Amino acid sequence: MTSNENGPAGQRRRRLRATAAAAAVTALGATALAALPSTASAADALSVQYRTSATGATADQSEPWFKVKNTGTAALPLSEVKLRYYFKADSAGATYRFACSWAVKGCANITGTFGTLAHPTDTADRYLEIGFTSGAGSLAPGADTGDMQLRFYQSNWQTLRQSDDYSFSATQTSYGDWSRVTATRGGSLVWGTAPEGNTPTDPPTDPPTTPPPSDGSGTLWDDFSYSSYTDPAISAHGWSVRSNSGGPGVPGATWDPSNVTFPSSGGNTVMNLETSTNGTASGTEQTEVLTKATKFKNGTYAARVKFNDVPTSGPDGDHLVQTFFTINDLKAPMADDYSEYDFEYLPNGGWGEPSDILYTTSWETYNPDPWQAVNQHTEGRQSYDGWHDLMLTIDDSTIKYYVDGQLFGTHDAAYLPERPMSINFNQWLIDLNGQTSTTPRSYQEQIDYVLHVKNQVLTPAQVSAKIAAYRSSGTAYEDTVPAS
């Protein structure tokens, strides 16, 4: 793991928009489009409003901004809603990236994925689909989401043409109902008109359904049913409990294997990582458990992890990092075959953040000195105290992160792994600046299980079913992932 790598100021890539003639006429015909009637009736549950802040026929990035309004009589869970914005690709091989600049509901609670239409038209062959995590909450009758300031751009940052895009209008510079964006609720169309022959009827952001692999085929499963860190089964099962010095974290801190224990929680044995400090480097003990083998690459990774916002004893406030991640070694500064995929929870902030934040980060490479990072990340600025199902999938095109069964972030093909990795859990302190007290305090992170299925992209439901099958059969450990 690396330190201070996720500072938001150094992570967000923005480009100035290309200026264009204000009088550019769109291929859609702005006046006619604005007059299109809504397809929603009084019985429909929602309406969608649209505006753009990038009005040029061409631009560095398209900026579709939305509001969703509950027009029904009952609460509307936003996690049931998906929007589609339809556009024409700039070339057959063009790829795109989604970003959220600002949103009342929080950018961490808004997802964006791209898809290809089954029936291309002259003005649309792709779509951007907007979804919501459970953290977005529900809309009361009559309420709306407020601003969702969204954007997307070509992965190579070449200028894109939006004047030929089905859902775009250069004249829509203030919010108004917009029927050329569709909305589904629970997979059923409730708003808007799609390009001919492309009415959305299925929730498209779920990974394609694939059958789980048969037991004993490229799977690592561990229920962490061990007696102590000295249990010989830990090493026999391929795990290393760290004791050697070095980063990440406070220089001079130790990594103490005795702080890894296996208590009972909820009827299962869990792995407990305890990190403690008295405000000095010599009095700081960090913890890490990792696989000895680096043989994990594409596929599905899952773990049930308990984050904790407060220490088990002593004063709070340390810049703590609680993690689940995969990684391989950096062979040289900026080496392009480095890979790392992180869930990192900072319950007291750090890296320039003032309070609790969850990062998911996909790494291409970095230079430790002077610091330079090449990565893509998604963050949720809220408390994640308690148990959470964390899931990561990697195939040949994207990296996807899930929290509690909901898509949290989608990262691009530029960050796919070139070499196999290890699987790691650690808990460490960024620095000693968050809490200057010399009173001893300790923090805990717990792990219920870990699962990896090689070369298979599973849905959250398939992961849950596989874990239930292992537990119902009494299987505490299995590793059939071949050596790399």
VEXDREN-2710 file (C-alpha; in Angstrom, 1 decimal):
% VEXDREN-2710
k/r/px/py/pz
1/MET/0.0/0.0/0.0
2/THR/1.1/3.5/-0.6
3/SER/0.5/6.6/1.5
4/ASN/-0.9/10.1/0.8
5/GLU/-1.8/8.8/-2.7
6/ASN/-5.5/9.8/-2.8
7/GLY/-5.4/13.5/-2.3
8/PRO/-8.3/14.8/-4.3
9/ALA/-6.5/17.9/-5.5
10/GLY/-4.0/15.8/-7.4
11/GLN/-6.5/13.2/-8.6
12/ARG/-9.2/15.0/-10.6
13/ARG/-8.4/15.6/-14.2
14/ARG/-10.3/18.5/-15.7
15/ARG/-9.9/20.1/-19.1
16/LEU/-11.0/23.6/-20.3
17/ARG/-14.0/23.3/-22.6
18/ALA/-13.4/24.2/-26.2
19/THR/-15.2/27.3/-27.3
20/ALA/-17.6/27.0/-30.1
21/ALA/-19.9/29.4/-32.1
22/ALA/-22.8/30.4/-30.0
23/ALA/-25.1/30.2/-33.0
24/ALA/-24.3/26.6/-33.9
25/VAL/-27.4/24.8/-35.0
26/THR/-27.8/21.3/-33.6
27/ALA/-28.8/18.4/-35.9
28/LEU/-31.7/17.7/-33.6
29/GLY/-33.4/21.0/-34.1
30/ALA/-33.4/22.8/-30.8
31/THR/-36.8/24.4/-31.1
32/ALA/-38.6/21.3/-32.1
33/LEU/-37.0/19.2/-29.5
34/ALA/-37.9/21.5/-26.7
35/ALA/-41.5/21.2/-27.7
36/LEU/-41.6/17.4/-27.5
37/PRO/-44.4/16.3/-25.1
38/SER/-43.5/14.2/-22.1
39/THR/-44.4/10.5/-22.3
40/ALA/-45.2/10.4/-18.6
41/SER/-48.8/10.4/-17.5
42/ALA/-50.3/11.6/-14.2
43/ALA/-49.9/8.1/-12.9
44/ASP/-46.2/8.0/-13.5
45/ALA/-43.9/8.1/-10.5
46/LEU/-41.2/10.5/-11.7
47/SER/-40.1/13.1/-14.2
48/VAL/-36.6/14.1/-15.4
49/GLN/-35.4/17.6/-16.0
50/TYR/-32.3/18.4/-18.1
51/ARG/-30.0/21.2/-18.8
52/THR/-26.4/21.6/-20.2
53/SER/-23.6/23.9/-19.4
54/ALA/-21.6/22.9/-22.5
55/THR/-23.6/24.3/-25.4
56/GLY/-21.2/24.0/-28.2
57/ALA/-21.7/21.8/-31.2
58/THR/-18.3/20.4/-30.2
59/ALA/-16.7/20.4/-26.7
60/ASP/-14.0/18.8/-24.7
61/GLN/-16.7/17.1/-22.7
62/SER/-20.4/16.8/-22.7
63/GLU/-22.2/18.1/-19.6
64/PRO/-25.7/16.7/-19.1
65/TRP/-27.1/17.9/-15.8
66/PHE/-30.2/16.3/-14.3
67/LYS/-32.9/16.6/-11.7
68/VAL/-35.3/13.7/-10.9
69/LYS/-38.6/14.6/-9.4
70/ASN/-41.0/12.3/-7.6
71/THR/-44.4/13.0/-9.2
72/GLY/-46.1/10.1/-7.4
73/THR/-47.9/9.9/-4.0
74/ALA/-45.4/7.6/-2.2
75/ALA/-41.7/7.7/-1.4
76/LEU/-39.4/7.0/-4.4
77/PRO/-36.3/4.9/-3.6
78/LEU/-33.7/6.3/-5.9
79/SER/-31.8/3.0/-6.0
80/GLU/-34.7/1.8/-8.2
81/VAL/-34.2/4.5/-10.8
82/LYS/-31.9/4.5/-13.8
83/LEU/-31.6/7.3/-16.4
84/ARG/-30.3/7.0/-20.0
85/TYR/-28.8/9.8/-22.0
86/TYR/-28.4/8.8/-25.7
87/PHE/-25.5/9.9/-27.9
88/LYS/-23.6/9.2/-31.1
89/ALA/-20.1/7.8/-30.7
90/ASP/-17.4/10.0/-32.2
91/SER/-15.8/6.9/-33.8
92/ALA/-16.5/3.2/-33.8
93/GLY/-13.6/2.6/-31.3
94/ALA/-14.2/5.6/-29.1
95/THR/-14.3/5.0/-25.3
96/TYR/-15.7/7.4/-22.7
97/ARG/-15.3/8.2/-19.1
98/PHE/-17.9/9.5/-16.7
99/ALA/-17.5/12.0/-13.9
100/CYS/-19.7/13.8/-11.4
101/SER/-18.6/17.3/-10.7
102/TRP/-21.1/18.0/-7.9
103/ALA/-24.5/16.7/-6.7
104/VAL/-26.9/17.6/-3.9
105/LYS/-27.2/13.8/-3.3
106/GLY/-23.4/13.4/-3.3
107/CYS/-21.3/12.2/-6.2
108/ALA/-20.5/9.0/-4.3
109/ASN/-24.2/8.1/-4.5
110/ILE/-24.4/8.5/-8.3
111/THR/-23.0/6.0/-10.8
112/GLY/-22.4/6.3/-14.5
113/THR/-21.8/3.5/-17.0
114/PHE/-21.8/3.3/-20.8
115/GLY/-23.6/0.9/-23.1
116/THR/-24.1/0.2/-26.8
117/LEU/-27.6/0.3/-28.4
118/ALA/-28.9/-2.8/-29.9
119/HIS/-30.5/-0.8/-32.8
120/PRO/-28.3/2.2/-33.7
121/THR/-29.8/5.3/-35.3
122/ASP/-28.5/8.4/-37.0
123/THR/-28.3/10.2/-33.7
124/ALA/-27.6/7.5/-31.1
125/ASP/-25.5/4.3/-30.9
126/ARG/-24.4/4.6/-27.3
127/TYR/-25.9/5.7/-24.0
128/LEU/-24.7/6.9/-20.6
129/GLU/-26.7/5.3/-17.9
130/ILE/-27.1/7.1/-14.5
131/GLY/-27.9/5.1/-11.4
132/PHE/-28.1/5.7/-7.7
133/THR/-26.7/3.8/-4.7
134/SER/-28.7/3.2/-1.6
135/GLY/-26.9/6.1/0.0
136/ALA/-28.9/8.5/-2.3
137/GLY/-32.0/7.7/-0.2
138/SER/-35.6/8.3/-1.2
139/LEU/-37.6/11.2/-2.6
140/ALA/-40.8/12.2/-0.8
141/PRO/-43.8/13.0/-3.0
142/GLY/-43.1/16.3/-4.8
143/ALA/-39.4/16.4/-3.9
144/ASP/-36.5/16.3/-6.4
145/THR/-32.8/15.3/-6.3
146/GLY/-31.5/18.8/-6.8
147/ASP/-28.6/19.4/-9.1
148/MET/-26.7/16.5/-10.5
149/GLN/-23.8/18.2/-12.4
150/LEU/-22.5/15.3/-14.6
151/ARG/-20.1/15.1/-17.5
152/PHE/-18.4/12.6/-19.8
153/TYR/-15.6/12.8/-22.2
154/GLN/-13.5/10.7/-24.6
155/SER/-10.9/8.6/-22.8
156/ASN/-8.2/10.2/-25.0
157/TRP/-9.5/13.7/-24.4
158/GLN/-10.1/14.3/-28.1
159/THR/-12.8/16.8/-28.9
160/LEU/-16.3/15.2/-29.0
161/ARG/-19.2/16.3/-31.2
162/GLN/-22.5/16.5/-29.4
163/SER/-24.6/18.3/-32.0
164/ASP/-25.6/14.9/-33.5
165/ASP/-26.5/13.4/-30.1
166/TYR/-30.2/12.3/-29.6
167/SER/-30.4/13.6/-26.0
168/PHE/-28.4/16.9/-26.4
169/SER/-29.9/20.4/-26.8
170/ALA/-27.7/23.5/-27.0
171/THR/-30.7/25.7/-26.0
172/GLN/-31.5/23.8/-22.8
173/THR/-29.5/26.0/-20.5
174/SER/-32.0/25.9/-17.6
175/TYR/-33.8/22.9/-16.2
176/GLY/-36.9/21.7/-17.9
177/ASP/-38.7/18.4/-18.4
178/TRP/-36.8/16.5/-21.1
179/SER/-38.3/13.5/-22.8
180/ARG/-35.2/12.5/-24.8
181/VAL/-33.7/11.1/-21.6
182/THR/-35.4/8.0/-20.4
183/ALA/-36.0/6.8/-16.8
184/THR/-36.8/3.3/-15.7
185/ARG/-38.0/2.2/-12.3
186/GLY/-37.4/-1.4/-11.4
187/GLY/-36.6/-2.1/-15.1
188/SER/-39.9/-0.6/-16.4
189/LEU/-39.9/2.5/-18.5
190/VAL/-41.7/5.4/-16.7
191/TRP/-40.3/8.5/-18.4
192/GLY/-39.1/9.6/-21.8
193/THR/-38.8/8.3/-25.4
194/ALA/-35.7/6.3/-26.4
195/PRO/-34.3/6.3/-30.0
196/GLU/-36.5/4.1/-32.1
197/GLY/-36.2/0.4/-31.3
198/ASN/-34.2/0.9/-28.1
199/THR/-36.7/1.2/-25.3
200/PRO/-34.9/0.2/-22.0
201/THR/-36.7/-2.6/-20.2
202/ASP/-34.0/-4.3/-18.2
203/PRO/-31.7/-3.0/-15.5
204/PRO/-28.5/-2.7/-17.6
205/THR/-25.9/-1.8/-15.0
206/ASP/-25.7/-5.3/-13.5
207/PRO/-22.9/-7.5/-14.8
208/PRO/-24.0/-10.1/-17.3
209/THR/-25.4/-13.1/-15.6
210/THR/-22.9/-15.9/-15.7
211/PRO/-23.1/-19.2/-13.8
212/PRO/-20.8/-19.5/-10.8
213/PRO/-17.9/-21.8/-11.5
214/SER/-18.1/-25.3/-10.1
215/ASP/-16.6/-25.8/-6.7
216/GLY/-12.9/-26.6/-6.8
217/SER/-12.3/-24.6/-10.0
218/GLY/-10.1/-21.5/-9.5
219/THR/-11.5/-20.4/-6.2
220/LEU/-10.0/-19.0/-3.0
221/TRP/-12.4/-19.1/0.0
222/ASP/-11.4/-18.5/3.7
223/ASP/-13.8/-18.2/6.6
224/PHE/-10.8/-17.3/8.9
225/SER/-11.6/-20.1/11.4
226/TYR/-8.2/-20.0/13.1
227/SER/-7.3/-20.2/16.8
228/SER/-4.5/-17.5/16.9
229/TYR/-1.9/-15.9/14.7
230/THR/0.4/-18.8/15.6
231/ASP/-2.0/-21.4/14.2
232/PRO/0.0/-23.4/11.7
233/ALA/-3.0/-23.6/9.4
234/ILE/-2.7/-19.9/8.6
235/SER/0.7/-20.4/6.9
236/ALA/-0.5/-23.7/5.4
237/HIS/-3.4/-21.9/3.9
238/GLY/-1.1/-19.4/2.2
239/TRP/-1.4/-16.4/4.5
240/SER/1.4/-14.3/6.0
241/VAL/1.0/-12.3/9.2
242/ARG/3.3/-9.4/8.8
243/SER/6.1/-8.7/11.3
244/ASN/8.7/-7.0/9.1
245/SER/9.3/-3.2/9.3
246/GLY/8.6/-0.7/6.6
247/GLY/5.8/1.2/5.0
248/PRO/3.1/2.2/4.7
249/GLY/2.3/4.3/7.7
250/VAL/4.2/6.0/10.5
251/PRO/8.0/5.7/10.0
252/GLY/9.5/3.7/12.8
253/ALA/6.2/1.9/13.7
254/THR/6.2/-1.8/14.1
255/TRP/3.9/-4.5/12.5
256/ASP/2.9/-6.7/15.4
257/PRO/1.5/-10.2/14.5
258/SER/0.2/-10.7/18.0
259/ASN/-2.4/-8.0/17.3
260/VAL/-4.1/-10.3/14.8
261/THR/-6.7/-12.4/16.7
262/PHE/-9.7/-14.6/15.8
263/PRO/-12.7/-13.9/18.1
264/SER/-16.3/-15.0/17.6
265/SER/-18.8/-12.5/16.1
266/GLY/-22.3/-13.3/15.1
267/GLY/-21.8/-17.0/15.3
268/ASN/-18.7/-16.9/13.1
269/THR/-15.0/-16.7/13.8
270/VAL/-13.6/-13.4/12.4
271/MET/-10.1/-12.1/11.9
272/ASN/-9.5/-9.0/14.0
273/LEU/-6.7/-6.5/13.2
274/GLU/-5.8/-4.2/16.1
275/THR/-3.7/-1.1/15.6
276/SER/-2.6/1.0/18.5
277/THR/-0.5/4.1/19.3
278/ASN/0.5/6.3/22.1
279/GLY/1.2/9.2/19.8
280/THR/4.9/8.2/19.2
281/ALA/6.4/6.3/16.4
282/SER/8.0/3.7/18.7
283/GLY/4.7/3.3/20.5
284/THR/2.7/2.6/17.3
285/GLU/1.8/-0.9/16.3
286/GLN/0.1/-1.6/12.9
287/THR/-1.3/-4.9/11.5
288/GLU/-1.4/-6.6/8.1
289/VAL/-2.3/-10.1/6.8
290/LEU/-1.6/-11.0/3.2
291/THR/-1.4/-14.0/0.9
292/LYS/2.1/-15.3/0.3
293/ALA/1.3/-16.0/-3.3
294/THR/0.8/-13.3/-6.0
295/LYS/-1.5/-15.3/-8.2
296/PHE/-4.7/-13.3/-8.4
297/LYS/-5.7/-11.2/-11.4
298/ASN/-9.0/-11.1/-13.3
299/GLY/-12.2/-12.3/-11.7
300/THR/-14.3/-11.5/-8.6
301/TYR/-13.0/-10.5/-5.2
302/ALA/-15.2/-10.2/-2.1
303/ALA/-14.8/-9.7/1.6
304/ARG/-17.1/-8.9/4.5
305/VAL/-15.3/-6.2/6.6
306/LYS/-16.3/-4.3/9.7
307/PHE/-15.0/-0.7/9.8
308/ASN/-14.9/1.2/13.0
309/ASP/-15.3/4.9/13.4
310/VAL/-14.0/5.1/17.0
311/PRO/-11.2/3.4/19.0
312/THR/-11.9/0.5/21.4
313/SER/-10.1/2.5/24.0
314/GLY/-8.4/5.9/24.4
315/PRO/-9.0/9.2/22.6
316/ASP/-10.2/9.3/19.0
317/GLY/-8.9/11.3/16.0
318/ASP/-6.0/9.4/14.5
319/HIS/-5.6/9.3/10.7
320/LEU/-6.4/5.7/10.4
321/VAL/-6.7/3.6/7.2
322/GLN/-8.7/0.4/7.2
323/THR/-8.3/-1.7/4.1
324/PHE/-9.1/-4.6/1.7
325/PHE/-6.9/-4.6/-1.4
326/THR/-4.9/-6.4/-4.0
327/ILE/-1.4/-5.4/-5.1
328/ASN/1.9/-6.4/-6.7
329/ASP/5.3/-4.9/-6.4
330/LEU/6.5/-1.7/-8.0
331/LYS/9.6/-2.8/-9.9
332/ALA/10.7/0.8/-10.7
333/PRO/9.3/4.3/-10.3
334/MET/6.4/4.7/-12.9
335/ALA/6.7/1.1/-14.0
336/ASP/3.7/0.4/-16.2
337/ASP/3.2/-3.2/-15.0
338/TYR/2.3/-2.2/-11.4
339/SER/-1.3/-2.9/-10.2
340/GLU/-3.2/-2.1/-7.1
341/TYR/-7.0/-2.1/-6.3
342/ASP/-8.0/-0.6/-3.0
343/PHE/-10.9/-0.3/-0.6
344/GLU/-9.6/2.2/2.0
345/TYR/-11.7/3.7/4.8
346/LEU/-10.4/6.7/6.7
347/PRO/-12.8/7.2/9.7
348/ASN/-11.0/10.4/10.8
349/GLY/-10.0/11.7/7.4
350/GLY/-6.5/12.3/6.2
351/TRP/-4.8/13.0/2.9
352/GLY/-6.4/16.5/3.0
353/GLU/-9.9/15.1/3.9
354/PRO/-11.4/16.5/7.1
355/SER/-13.6/13.5/8.1
356/ASP/-14.7/10.0/7.3
357/ILE/-14.3/8.9/3.7
358/LEU/-14.2/5.6/1.7
359/TYR/-11.9/5.4/-1.3
360/THR/-11.9/2.8/-4.1
361/THR/-8.7/3.3/-6.2
362/SER/-7.4/1.6/-9.3
363/TRP/-3.7/2.1/-9.9
364/GLU/-1.6/2.1/-13.0
365/THR/1.6/3.3/-11.4
366/TYR/3.3/5.8/-9.2
367/ASN/6.6/7.5/-8.4
368/PRO/7.3/7.6/-4.6
369/ASP/9.9/10.5/-4.8
370/PRO/8.9/13.0/-6.0
371/TRP/5.3/11.9/-5.5
372/GLN/3.5/11.2/-8.8
373/ALA/0.4/9.0/-9.0
374/VAL/-1.5/7.6/-12.0
375/ASN/-4.8/6.2/-10.8
376/GLN/-8.6/6.5/-10.9
377/HIS/-10.7/6.7/-7.8
378/THR/-14.2/7.0/-6.4
379/GLU/-15.0/8.2/-3.0
380/GLY/-17.9/8.3/-0.5
381/ARG/-17.8/11.0/2.0
382/GLN/-19.9/9.5/4.8
383/SER/-19.6/7.2/7.7
384/TYR/-19.1/3.5/6.8
385/ASP/-19.0/2.3/10.5
386/GLY/-20.1/-1.3/10.8
387/TRP/-20.1/-4.4/8.6
388/HIS/-20.0/-4.1/4.8
389/ASP/-19.9/-6.5/1.9
390/LEU/-17.0/-5.2/-0.3
391/MET/-16.7/-6.6/-3.8
392/LEU/-14.4/-6.0/-6.8
393/THR/-14.7/-7.4/-10.3
394/ILE/-12.0/-7.2/-13.0
395/ASP/-12.5/-8.4/-16.6
396/ASP/-10.8/-7.3/-19.8
397/SER/-12.6/-4.0/-20.0
398/THR/-13.4/-2.5/-16.6
399/ILE/-12.9/-2.6/-12.9
400/LYS/-16.0/-2.4/-10.8
401/TYR/-16.3/-1.8/-7.0
402/TYR/-19.5/-2.7/-5.1
403/VAL/-20.4/-1.8/-1.5
404/ASP/-23.3/-3.8/0.1
405/GLY/-24.4/-5.1/-3.3
406/GLN/-24.6/-1.6/-4.9
407/LEU/-22.2/-0.4/-7.6
408/PHE/-19.9/2.1/-6.0
409/GLY/-17.4/2.9/-8.8
410/THR/-16.5/1.8/-12.3
411/HIS/-12.9/2.4/-13.5
412/ASP/-11.4/2.2/-16.9
413/ALA/-9.5/-0.3/-19.0
414/ALA/-6.3/1.9/-18.7
415/TYR/-6.0/0.6/-15.1
416/LEU/-6.4/-3.1/-15.7
417/PRO/-3.7/-5.4/-14.2
418/GLU/-0.7/-6.6/-16.2
419/ARG/0.6/-9.0/-13.6
420/PRO/-0.9/-11.2/-10.8
421/MET/-1.3/-9.8/-7.3
422/SER/-1.6/-10.7/-3.7
423/ILE/-4.7/-10.2/-1.5
424/ASN/-4.2/-8.0/1.6
425/PHE/-5.9/-6.6/4.6
426/ASN/-4.1/-4.0/6.7
427/GLN/-4.8/-1.3/9.3
428/TRP/-2.3/1.5/9.6
429/LEU/-1.8/5.2/10.5
430/ILE/-1.0/7.8/7.8
431/ASP/0.7/10.0/10.4
432/LEU/0.5/11.1/14.0
433/ASN/-1.0/14.5/13.3
434/GLY/-4.6/13.7/13.7
435/GLN/-4.4/13.1/17.5
436/THR/-1.4/14.5/19.4
437/SER/-2.3/12.9/22.8
438/THR/0.2/10.5/24.4
439/THR/-2.7/8.5/26.0
440/PRO/-2.7/5.0/24.5
441/ARG/-5.5/4.1/22.1
442/SER/-6.4/1.2/19.8
443/TYR/-8.5/0.6/16.8
444/GLN/-10.0/-2.6/15.3
445/GLU/-10.9/-3.8/11.8
446/GLN/-12.6/-7.2/11.4
447/ILE/-12.9/-9.5/8.5
448/ASP/-15.5/-12.2/8.3
449/TYR/-14.5/-14.0/5.1
450/VAL/-12.6/-13.5/1.8
451/LEU/-13.6/-15.0/-1.6
452/HIS/-11.8/-14.9/-5.0
453/VAL/-13.2/-16.6/-8.2
454/LYS/-10.6/-16.6/-11.0
455/ASN/-11.7/-15.2/-14.4
456/GLN/-15.4/-15.1/-13.4
457/VAL/-17.4/-11.8/-13.1
458/LEU/-20.1/-12.7/-10.6
459/THR/-23.0/-10.5/-9.5
460/PRO/-23.5/-9.6/-5.8
461/ALA/-26.3/-12.2/-5.7
462/GLN/-24.1/-14.9/-7.1
463/VAL/-21.4/-14.1/-4.5
464/SER/-23.9/-14.3/-1.7
465/ALA/-25.2/-17.7/-3.0
466/LYS/-21.6/-19.1/-3.2
467/ILE/-20.8/-18.0/0.3
468/ALA/-24.0/-19.4/1.7
469/ALA/-23.2/-22.7/0.0
470/TYR/-19.7/-22.9/1.5
471/ARG/-21.1/-22.2/5.0
472/SER/-24.0/-24.6/4.7
473/SER/-21.6/-27.3/3.7
474/GLY/-19.2/-26.5/6.6
475/THR/-16.3/-25.6/4.2
476/ALA/-14.0/-23.2/6.1
477/TYR/-11.3/-23.0/3.5
478/GLU/-10.6/-23.8/-0.1
479/ASP/-7.9/-22.7/-2.6
480/THR/-7.9/-24.1/-6.1
481/VAL/-6.5/-21.0/-7.8
482/PRO/-3.5/-22.2/-9.8
483/ALA/-0.1/-20.7/-9.2
484/SER/0.7/-17.9/-11.6
END
